[in-house]
Amino acid sequence: MSDIANSECKPGSVEATPTDSQEQTGKEEAIIIVDDVRRDPHIEYHFTGAEIVRDIVVGLSDGLTVPFALTAGLASLGNSRFVVLAGMAEVVAGSIAMGLGGYLAGRSELEHYESEYERERKEVQDVPDREEDEICEIFEPYGLDRQSLEPLLDRLKANPVKWVEFMMKYELNLERPDASRTWISALTIGGSYFLGGLVPLVPYMLVANSYTALYISCASTLFVLLVFGFVKGRVMGVKSPLRSAVEMTLVGGIASAVAFGIATAMPHP
């Protein structure tokens, strides 16, 4: 009896065993935590449409400046109808030319990748040892020696296609262009140029006095440049979208002013 009493009086001598209900509660809490993690994973948001934005910037900026300079120069003739006809001809021709230029640029990029891919494939096939050394050189700045890269080298040697793709990406900094990007780029650049060209042209369609239309065209073109620059900055995630807006307005305004000065300096009939 004394032993039992002593054991009951000693602190920590009796171990508390969890009941079935406590174990069940713990399991339920663990399941809830796992479900929360699955429902709320760590997601990093990055902007992946830089190519489309680039095409829009190229097309819209040229469409705003080139037709504006042309119409501004023709406005000195005092005939709004003539300005509209000449301006529309330039906008249509310019959008087609810009679209074809975007298509040819996309095709050239794809052909360049394919030629480099074939060259790299032959090197992997003919001189694999040298390609392995190049992989080690790629990772050398990160403190990885050849021994630590052996698992990677073994995996790449087992899959020559992935090996070539690895060398294209990490040695040549080239990624396979999307074949559909050629047409997308052409349509994006051409369409952006056409829409941008309408901005300085519309005032001449609505106002009979060409000089009044010129002032409205200047104001509307600079305003669209400002808004587009701000939107571009927000979409691209730059620190100061306002700075992007001011830069685009200044660049477009200066280009338009220079072109306008040249156009007005030319002798008119």
C-alpha positions in Angstrom: 0.0 0.0 0.0 2.8 2.4 0.9 4.4 1.8 -2.5 1.2 2.6 -4.3 0.7 5.8 -2.2 4.3 6.9 -2.9 3.9 6.3 -6.6 0.7 8.4 -6.6 2.3 11.2 -4.7 5.4 11.5 -6.9 5.0 14.1 -9.5 5.2 12.8 -13.1 4.9 9.2 -11.9 1.5 8.8 -13.6 1.6 9.2 -17.4 -1.5 10.7 -19.0 -2.6 8.6 -22.0 -4.6 10.3 -24.6 -8.2 9.1 -25.0 -9.7 8.0 -28.3 -11.6 11.2 -28.6 -8.4 13.3 -28.2 -6.6 11.2 -30.8 -9.5 11.7 -33.2 -9.5 15.4 -32.6 -5.8 15.6 -33.3 -6.2 13.7 -36.6 -9.0 16.0 -37.6 -6.9 19.1 -36.9 -4.0 17.7 -38.9 -6.3 17.0 -41.8 -7.7 20.5 -41.7 -4.2 22.0 -41.8 -3.2 19.8 -44.8 -6.4 20.8 -46.6 -5.7 24.5 -45.9 -2.2 24.2 -47.3 -3.6 22.4 -50.4 -6.3 25.1 -50.9 -3.9 28.0 -50.3 -0.6 27.1 -52.0 2.2 29.5 -52.4 1.6 31.1 -55.8 4.0 33.7 -57.4 2.4 36.0 -59.9 4.6 37.0 -62.9 3.7 38.9 -66.0 4.1 36.6 -69.0 2.7 38.7 -71.8 5.8 40.9 -72.5 6.0 39.9 -76.1 2.4 41.0 -76.8 2.9 44.3 -74.9 6.1 44.8 -76.9 4.2 44.4 -80.2 1.4 46.7 -79.0 4.0 49.3 -78.0 5.7 49.1 -81.4 2.5 49.3 -83.4 0.7 51.9 -81.3 3.6 54.3 -80.9 4.4 54.3 -84.6 0.7 54.6 -85.5 0.4 57.6 -83.2 3.5 59.4 -84.4 3.9 58.8 -88.2 0.3 59.5 -89.3 0.2 62.5 -86.9 3.3 64.0 -88.5 1.9 63.4 -92.0 -1.6 64.9 -91.2 0.0 67.8 -89.4 2.1 68.6 -92.3 -0.8 68.3 -94.7 -3.0 70.5 -92.5 -1.2 73.6 -93.6 -2.8 73.1 -97.0 -6.2 74.0 -95.4 -8.1 71.0 -96.8 -9.4 68.6 -94.2 -10.8 66.2 -96.9 -7.4 65.9 -98.5 -5.8 65.3 -95.1 -8.2 62.5 -94.4 -7.7 60.7 -97.7 -3.9 60.9 -97.5 -3.9 60.0 -93.9 -6.1 56.9 -94.4 -3.9 55.7 -97.2 -0.9 56.0 -95.0 -2.6 54.3 -92.1 -3.7 51.3 -94.2 -0.4 51.0 -96.0 1.5 51.5 -92.7 -0.5 48.9 -90.8 0.1 46.3 -93.6 3.8 47.0 -93.8 4.2 46.9 -90.0 2.2 43.6 -89.8 4.4 42.0 -92.5 7.5 43.3 -90.7 6.3 41.6 -87.5 5.6 38.4 -89.4 9.0 38.3 -91.1 10.7 39.1 -87.8 8.9 36.2 -86.1 9.8 33.8 -89.0 13.5 34.9 -88.8 13.5 34.2 -85.0 12.1 30.7 -85.6 14.5 29.9 -88.4 17.4 31.1 -86.2 16.4 28.9 -83.4 16.0 25.9 -85.7 19.5 26.4 -87.2 21.1 26.7 -83.7 19.2 23.7 -82.5 20.5 21.6 -85.4 24.1 22.8 -84.7 23.7 22.0 -81.0 22.3 18.5 -81.8 25.3 17.7 -83.9 27.7 18.8 -81.1 25.9 16.7 -78.5 26.1 13.7 -80.9 29.7 14.2 -82.1 31.5 15.8 -79.1 29.6 14.9 -76.0 32.6 15.3 -73.8 33.0 19.0 -74.7 29.3 19.6 -74.1 29.7 18.1 -70.7 32.5 20.5 -70.0 30.3 23.4 -71.1 27.6 22.3 -68.6 30.1 22.4 -65.9 31.2 25.9 -67.0 27.6 27.0 -66.8 27.2 26.0 -63.2 30.8 26.9 -62.1 29.8 30.4 -61.0 27.3 28.9 -58.6 29.9 26.9 -56.8 28.9 23.5 -58.3 31.8 21.2 -59.3 31.7 18.3 -61.7 31.2 15.7 -59.0 28.0 17.4 -57.8 26.7 17.6 -61.4 27.2 13.9 -62.2 23.5 13.0 -61.5 22.4 15.8 -63.9 25.0 14.7 -66.5 23.8 11.1 -66.3 20.2 12.1 -66.8 21.0 14.4 -69.8 23.1 11.7 -71.4 20.2 9.3 -71.1 17.9 11.7 -73.0 19.7 13.4 -75.9 16.7 15.5 -76.8 16.5 17.0 -73.3 20.2 17.5 -73.4 20.0 19.6 -76.6 17.1 21.6 -75.1 19.1 22.2 -72.0 22.1 23.5 -73.9 19.8 25.8 -76.0 18.3 27.3 -73.0 21.2 27.6 -70.6 24.2 27.9 -72.9 22.7 30.0 -75.8 19.8 31.6 -73.8 17.4 30.6 -76.5 13.9 29.1 -76.1 11.8 27.7 -78.9 9.6 30.4 -80.3 5.9 29.6 -80.7 5.2 29.1 -84.4 1.8 30.8 -84.0 3.6 33.9 -82.6 4.5 35.0 -86.1 0.9 35.6 -87.1 -0.1 36.8 -83.6 2.8 39.3 -83.8 1.8 40.4 -87.3 -1.8 41.0 -86.4 -1.0 42.7 -83.1 1.5 45.1 -84.6 -0.6 45.8 -87.7 -3.8 46.3 -85.7 -2.1 48.5 -83.1 -0.7 50.7 -85.8 -4.1 51.0 -87.5 -5.8 52.0 -84.2 -3.1 54.4 -83.3 -3.2 56.0 -86.7 -6.9 56.7 -86.3 -6.3 58.9 -83.2 -4.7 61.8 -85.0 -6.8 61.3 -88.1 -10.4 61.4 -86.5 -10.4 65.1 -85.8 -10.0 65.9 -89.5 -13.0 63.7 -90.2 -15.1 65.6 -87.7 -13.9 69.2 -88.1 -13.9 71.1 -91.4 -11.3 73.6 -90.4 -7.9 71.9 -90.8 -6.1 74.2 -88.4 -8.7 73.6 -85.6 -8.5 69.9 -86.3 -4.7 70.1 -86.0 -5.0 71.4 -82.5 -7.5 68.7 -81.5 -5.3 66.1 -83.1 -2.2 67.2 -81.1 -4.1 67.2 -77.9 -5.8 63.8 -78.5 -2.5 62.2 -79.6 -0.6 63.4 -76.6 -3.4 62.3 -74.3 -3.5 58.8 -75.7 0.3 58.5 -75.5 0.1 59.5 -71.8 -2.7 57.1 -71.0 -1.1 54.2 -72.9 2.2 54.8 -71.3 0.6 54.7 -67.8 -1.4 51.5 -68.7 1.7 49.9 -70.1 3.6 50.7 -66.9 0.9 49.2 -64.7 0.7 46.0 -66.8 4.5 45.5 -66.9 4.7 46.1 -63.2 7.1 49.0 -63.2 7.7 50.9 -60.1 6.4 54.2 -61.4 3.7 53.9 -64.1 3.5 57.7 -64.2 7.1 57.9 -65.2 6.4 55.4 -68.0 3.5 57.6 -69.1 5.7 60.7 -69.2 8.5 59.0 -71.1 6.2 57.6 -73.8 4.5 61.0 -74.1 7.8 62.8 -74.4 9.2 60.3 -76.9 6.1 60.4 -79.1 5.8 64.1 -78.8 9.4 64.8 -79.7 9.2 62.4 -82.7 6.0 64.0 -83.9 7.3 67.5 -83.4 10.4 66.8 -85.4 8.4 65.1 -88.2 5.9 68.0 -88.2 8.7 70.5 -88.4 10.2 68.7 -91.4 6.8 68.4 -93.1 6.0 72.1 -92.7 9.5 73.2 -93.8 9.0 71.5 -97.1 7.8 73.8 -99.9 4.1 73.5 -100.5 2.4 74.0 -103.9 
